[in-house]
Amino acid sequence: MRSKVILAGGSGLLGRALALHMVSMGWEVVILTREPQKSLAIDCLGAASIRLVYWDGVEIGPWATELEGAAALVNLVGRSIDCVFTLKNKEAIRESRLQSVVTLGRAAAKCHQPPAVWVQASAVGFYGIEGVTQCDEAAPSGTDFLADVCREWEAAFEAACPAQTRPVILRLGVVLDSQGGAYPTLARLTRFYLGGAAGSGLQGFSWIHYHDVRQAFQQAILHSEFTGIYNLCAPNAVTNATLMTALRRSLHRPWAPAAPALLIKIAATYLINTDPSLILGGRVCAPRRLLAQGFSFKFPEIEAALRDLAS
């Protein structure tokens, strides 16, 4: 009998990539999704080893039986933070994360044999968006909105995870993927000669190539020594200015002037429909625990990662 992994929120960009990766390893994958019929149209989800099961993220339903005896549960559920942080959007961001954890915990608690490991996504936003010190896993949390959400999210997970289940929290940096997320937008701006730094350009940018994300989730699932909290970001975080310089080089574009912070605030809010703090804020984070356990990054440097994505 093949090992089974449950992906909650697995029909998004990262979830699809993880699903295909696990299938290539011979695993059975069950994706919990609110729209299984619509998700079936996604090209990569037609594989026989992938099943899509309906859940609403709130109520215990037939989906809960899938957790019984599962080798792993991976929770990626959470509304995108790529929006302006209005009160309504803030509540939706917080609620989507906390509710999914509570619901999965209630279902796992009813299992005679709960999942062997629960890998819970979090974010390096835990450390806040201001400050110049490098943050490893021992650093304190920040005080802004996203830091508050991450802190509550992780606390909810720690309360919900069954005692028999190995707990792993992966605090993700910005995932660089040519198929979605931040990279296509940054690359498009750079191709149109708008690849200058944002504001001062000194804000930290903690990033990770999608290949290394897949490998880290795989190791977190398979290796029992992985437990607790890990920063899932490349070992060489950069500033925004360094990022944009490397991006221009990878796309063969010349120097571009920095965009003033005021212009960024206006454009982000009214044109891009994203919160300016996501562009003008950031921290430099380090994956100390991953490195200590021997994790090998294929893309530890931003230049090589961007060249790979550009190709």
C-alpha positions, -999 to +999 in steps of 0.1 A: +000+000+000+014+034-010+019+061+016-007+088+015-002+126+020-031+150+026-027+185+011-051+210+026-053+239+003-033+219-022-049+233-054-028+265-054+005+270-071+026+256-043+002+228-036+001+216-072+039+216-073+041+196-041+014+172-054+032+164-086+065+160-066+050+135-042+033+116-070+067+113-087+080+097-055+052+071-056+029+086-030-009+088-031-020+124-028-053+137-015-060+174-020-086+190+002-103+218-018-134+239-018-139+235-055-129+200-066-149+202-099-132+234-109-098+221-098-101+191-120-095+214-149-060+222-137-037+203-160-015+185-135-043+172-113-055+145-137-030+121-124-044+088-112-025+091-080-041+124-071-076+126-056-095+159-050-119+158-020-143+185-010-140+204+022-151+238+033-123+243+058-148+248+086-170+217+092-160+181+098-172+161+069-165+129+049-131+144+040-120+138+076-117+100+071-088+106+047-067+116+077-069+082+093-035+065+090-021+091+066+017+093+065+016+131+064-007+161+065+004+193+049-016+225+055-011+253+030-045+270+036-045+308+038-060+336+018-034+354-003-018+384+014-015+401-020-041+427-013-045+461+005-048+455+042-082+469+048-101+458+080-121+434+059-091+418+042-072+416+074-100+396+090-102+373+060-064+367+060-065+359+098-097+338+098-087+316+068-055+306+085-068+300+120-100+283+110-083+257+088-058+247+116-086+244+142-107+223+118-078+200+108-069+196+145-105+186+154-105+160+126-071+146+135-082+143+172-109+119+161-085+095+143-075+062+159-042+067+140-037+104+132-012+115+105+024+106+114+036+142+107+018+175+102+037+201+082+022+235+088+030+265+065+038+298+082+059+327+070+090+348+078+065+376+082+065+363+118+096+385+124+080+417+112+088+440+084+111+465+101+146+460+115+181+454+102+192+424+124+192+389+108+165+367+121+170+330+127+144+307+144+152+321+179+144+357+170+113+373+185+082+380+165+074+414+151+046+437+161+029+445+127-003+429+113+014+400+095+036+392+125+005+390+147-012+367+122+018+344+120+021+342+158-016+334+162-014+309+133+015+290+149-001+290+184-033+276+169-013+248+152+006+239+184-027+236+203-043+216+175-016+191+166-022+157+182+004+145+207+011+114+185+018+135+154+053+150+147+048+188+144+068+208+118+063+245+111+080+259+079+082+297+079+084+304+042+102+333+026+091+347-008+088+317-031+103+325-065+085+306-092+081+316-129+045+303-129+032+327-102+037+347-071+060+377-069+085+368-097+063+372-128+053+407-117+088+418-109+101+403-141+074+421-162+083+455-146+120+449-152+114+440-189+097+473-193+127+491-178+111+497-144+134+474-125+148+500-100+148+496-062+117+503-042+121+532-019+154+531-001+161+496-014+175+486+020+146+465+031+154+428+035+142+403+009+141+367+023+135+344-007+136+308-018+136+290-052+106+267-057+129+237-062+143+241-027+108+245-013+097+211-027+129+195-013+124+210+021+088+198+024+099+163+012+126+161+039+102+175+066+078+147+058+103+118+054+128+125+081+119+121+118+146+144+130+127+173+114+105+187+142+096+222+154+101+255+136+123+261+105+129+292+084+123+281+048+144+307+030+177+307+011+208+311+032+217+343+014+189+368+018+194+401+000+182+437+001+155+449-023+182+469-042+204+438-046+174+418-057+165+443-084+201+445-096+203+408-100+169+407-117+180+433-143+211+413-150+192+381-155+168+398-179+195+419-197+182+452-187+202+484-179+202+503-146+169+519-136+163+546-110+147+538-077+110+544-073+103+569-044+084+554-014+055+578-019+051+567-055+052+530-044+025+537-018+002+552-044+008+527-072+006+497-048-027+508-033-045+521-064-029+504-094-015+470-082-040+465-054-015+453-030-004+466+004+027+490+002+042+474+033+048+442+013+071+462-010+086+487+013+091+464+043+110+432+049+135+414+070+167+394+064+161+358+077+184+328+079+176+291+077+198+282+107+180+249+116+178+236+081+215+242+076+223+226+109+205+194+098+224+192+066+198+206+041+215+213+008+201+243-012+203+239-050+199+277-053+216+294-023+224+326-043+199+350-058+218+355-091+217+318-100+181+315-089+170+344-111+190+331-141+173+298-138+138+314-137+147+337-166+157+307-187 
